[in-house]
């Protein structure tokens, strides 16, 4: 199973190669994903399969609390 960091890198590569997104867009995705990944509890930072809806809701709440969502 692909680790979380490898999955993030693969997604960013996909955005560049397959979707043709601009460099600044990819950098913005990278920052957002890094913030999401950093906010996960340590035990859930291993694979994408370990992430659940509660993790996503917690991240969105934190973004809202900081005026970012």
N, CA, C and O of each residue as an XYZ file, in Angstrom:
276
protein
N       0.842     -1.173      0.000
C       0.000      0.000      0.000
C       0.893      1.244      0.000
O       1.918      1.286      0.680
N       0.489      2.245     -0.767
C       1.265      3.469     -0.902
C       1.152      4.320      0.362
O       0.060      4.525      0.892
N       2.286      4.805      0.829
C       2.300      5.674      1.990
C       1.708      7.046      1.663
O       1.559      7.414      0.498
N       1.381      7.779      2.702
C       0.733      9.077      2.545
C       1.616     10.066      1.778
O       1.127     10.771      0.895
N       2.887     10.124      2.100
C       3.787     11.044      1.392
C       3.900     10.672     -0.082
O       3.875     11.545     -0.949
N       4.025      9.381     -0.365
C       4.125      8.929     -1.754
C       2.835      9.210     -2.514
O       2.871      9.592     -3.684
N       1.694      9.022     -1.850
C       0.405      9.300     -2.494
C       0.259     10.792     -2.789
O      -0.255     11.172     -3.841
N       0.709     11.630     -1.869
C       0.663     13.074     -2.086
C       1.540     13.456     -3.270
O       1.124     14.232     -4.131
N       2.751     12.914     -3.314
C       3.657     13.205     -4.428
C       3.074     12.732     -5.753
O       3.169     13.433     -6.761
N       2.471     11.542     -5.756
C       1.868     11.006     -6.981
C       0.718     11.896     -7.446
O       0.557     12.119     -8.646
N      -0.075     12.402     -6.519
C      -1.181     13.284     -6.872
C      -0.666     14.584     -7.469
O      -1.197     15.063     -8.471
N       0.362     15.155     -6.860
C       0.933     16.396     -7.383
C       1.541     16.178     -8.767
O       1.416     17.035     -9.641
N       2.192     15.041     -8.969
C       2.733     14.701    -10.293
C       1.602     14.581    -11.311
O       1.736     15.038    -12.447
N       0.495     13.969    -10.909
C      -0.674     13.835    -11.778
C      -1.196     15.210    -12.182
O      -1.523     15.438    -13.347
N      -1.273     16.112    -11.227
C      -1.768     17.455    -11.533
C      -0.892     18.149    -12.574
O      -1.390     18.869    -13.440
N       0.401     17.926    -12.479
C       1.327     18.561    -13.417
C       1.298     17.872    -14.780
O       1.159     18.534    -15.809
N       1.426     16.561    -14.789
C       1.590     15.831    -16.048
C       0.277     15.598    -16.789
O       0.200     15.790    -18.002
N      -0.742     15.187    -16.063
C      -1.995     14.809    -16.709
C      -2.986     15.959    -16.827
O      -3.718     16.063    -17.811
N      -3.002     16.801    -15.834
C      -3.965     17.899    -15.823
C      -3.373     19.202    -16.341
O      -4.109     20.127    -16.687
N      -2.048     19.278    -16.395
C      -1.381     20.451    -16.926
C      -1.561     21.717    -16.105
O      -1.560     22.821    -16.649
N      -1.715     21.560    -14.796
C      -1.901     22.743    -13.948
C      -0.627     23.578    -13.886
O       0.483     23.067    -14.035
N      -0.813     24.842    -13.669
C       0.304     25.771    -13.545
C       1.090     25.481    -12.272
O       0.560     24.929    -11.308
N       2.356     25.861    -12.289
C       3.253     25.617    -11.151
C       2.684     26.201     -9.859
O       2.723     25.543     -8.819
N       2.160     27.420     -9.908
C       1.621     28.047     -8.696
C       0.416     27.277     -8.156
O       0.234     27.190     -6.942
N      -0.394     26.727     -9.032
C      -1.538     25.917     -8.589
C      -1.057     24.657     -7.885
O      -1.598     24.269     -6.850
N      -0.035     24.020     -8.453
C       0.509     22.810     -7.840
C       1.131     23.130     -6.488
O       0.980     22.367     -5.534
N       1.826     24.252     -6.406
C       2.402     24.667     -5.116
C       1.313     24.917     -4.079
O       1.489     24.584     -2.907
N       0.194     25.497     -4.494
C      -0.917     25.736     -3.572
C      -1.501     24.404     -3.097
O      -1.767     24.237     -1.907
N      -1.700     23.462     -4.011
C      -2.165     22.128     -3.612
C      -1.177     21.495     -2.636
O      -1.581     20.901     -1.636
N       0.109     21.620     -2.925
C       1.134     21.020     -2.060
C       1.064     21.610     -0.653
O       1.157     20.874      0.329
N       0.901     22.929     -0.547
C       0.787     23.564      0.779
C      -0.459     23.081      1.513
O      -0.405     22.772      2.703
N      -1.577     23.018      0.798
C      -2.825     22.577      1.426
C      -2.733     21.132      1.903
O      -3.171     20.806      3.007
N      -2.161     20.267      1.065
C      -2.030     18.861      1.455
C      -1.038     18.687      2.600
O      -1.246     17.850      3.478
N       0.030     19.468      2.595
C       0.995     19.398      3.700
C       0.331     19.799      5.009
O       0.569     19.173      6.042
N      -0.498     20.838      4.975
C      -1.212     21.263      6.187
C      -2.187     20.183      6.638
O      -2.284     19.887      7.829
N      -2.908     19.597      5.691
C      -3.840     18.523      6.046
C      -3.085     17.348      6.650
O      -3.462     16.843      7.707
N      -2.023     16.913      5.986
C      -1.251     15.763      6.470
C      -0.662     16.030      7.852
O      -0.655     15.143      8.706
N      -0.170     17.245      8.076
C       0.428     17.590      9.373
C      -0.616     17.584     10.487
O      -0.285     17.320     11.643
N      -1.869     17.871     10.149
C      -2.925     17.899     11.155
C      -3.480     16.538     11.519
O      -4.265     16.416     12.460
N      -3.081     15.519     10.786
C      -3.558     14.170     11.109
C      -2.873     13.660     12.364
O      -1.700     13.955     12.593
N      -3.589     12.900     13.178
C      -2.926     12.250     14.315
C      -1.791     11.362     13.792
O      -1.916     10.761     12.725
N      -0.715     11.280     14.523
C       0.475     10.550     14.068
C       0.158      9.131     13.593
O       0.739      8.669     12.610
N      -0.742      8.444     14.266
C      -1.063      7.064     13.904
C      -1.778      6.965     12.562
O      -1.836      5.884     11.975
N      -2.328      8.085     12.061
C      -3.085      8.057     10.806
C      -2.299      8.654      9.636
O      -2.852      8.844      8.553
N      -1.036      8.945      9.844
C      -0.223      9.586      8.804
C       0.486      8.577      7.905
O       1.393      8.948      7.159
N       0.091      7.332      7.964
C       0.829      6.323      7.208
C       0.280      6.085      5.813
O       1.047      6.050      4.851
N      -1.031      5.920      5.680
C      -1.616      5.628      4.368
C      -2.910      6.417      4.180
O      -3.548      6.842      5.143
N      -3.273      6.598      2.921
C      -4.518      7.290      2.593
C      -5.711      6.512      3.147
O      -6.698      7.110      3.575
N      -5.624      5.197      3.139
C      -6.734      4.358      3.604
C      -7.062      4.601      5.078
O      -8.179      4.312      5.507
N      -6.131      5.117      5.851
C      -6.371      5.366      7.271
C      -7.123      6.667      7.527
O      -7.602      6.895      8.638
N      -7.231      7.515      6.524
C      -7.918      8.798      6.675
C      -9.416      8.560      6.571
O      -9.874      7.831      5.692
N     -10.178      9.174      7.466
C     -11.634      9.011      7.404
C     -12.322     10.379      7.418
O     -11.667     11.420      7.474
N     -13.627     10.353      7.366
C     -14.409     11.579      7.326
C     -14.157     12.493      8.508
O     -14.182     13.715      8.369
N     -13.914     11.904      9.676
C     -13.656     12.723     10.870
C     -12.372     13.533     10.692
O     -12.294     14.676     11.142
N     -11.374     12.953     10.044
C     -10.126     13.680      9.793
C     -10.373     14.879      8.886
O      -9.843     15.966      9.117
N     -11.176     14.671      7.863
C     -11.476     15.749      6.921
C     -12.294     16.841      7.602
O     -12.015     18.028      7.432
N     -13.307     16.438      8.375
C     -14.119     17.435      9.098
C     -13.274     18.224     10.083
O     -13.461     19.434     10.214
N     -12.352     17.576     10.776
C     -11.475     18.261     11.734
C     -10.613     19.298     11.006
O     -10.422     20.411     11.496
N     -10.108     18.928      9.854
C      -9.278     19.860      9.078
C     -10.107     21.050      8.600
O      -9.656     22.193      8.686
N     -11.299     20.794      8.104
C     -12.160     21.881      7.638
C     -12.569     22.805      8.776
O     -12.663     24.018      8.591
N     -12.814     22.228      9.966
C     -13.129     23.046     11.140
C     -11.951     23.955     11.484
O     -12.130     25.139     11.771
N     -10.745     23.386     11.453
C      -9.549     24.180     11.773
C      -9.369     25.300     10.753
O      -9.005     26.416     11.121
N      -9.619     25.017      9.482
C      -9.515     26.047      8.456
C     -10.551     27.146      8.700
O     -10.251     28.333      8.576
N     -11.765     26.739      9.046
C     -12.823     27.699      9.320
C     -12.454     28.568     10.524
O     -12.645     29.784     10.502
N     -11.934     27.945     11.556
C     -11.535     28.691     12.756
C     -10.461     29.737     12.452
O     -10.369     30.758     13.134
N      -9.658     29.477     11.431
C      -8.601     30.412     11.036
C      -9.034     31.318      9.882
O      -8.217     32.041      9.311
N     -10.316     31.273      9.546
C     -10.840     32.138      8.483
C     -10.395     31.743      7.088
O     -10.357     32.583      6.188
N     -10.058     30.476      6.898
C      -9.561     30.013      5.604
C     -10.551     29.189      4.816
O     -10.249     28.769      3.699
N     -11.712     28.948      5.362
C     -12.721     28.146      4.646
C     -14.088     28.743      4.851
O     -15.074     28.220      4.333
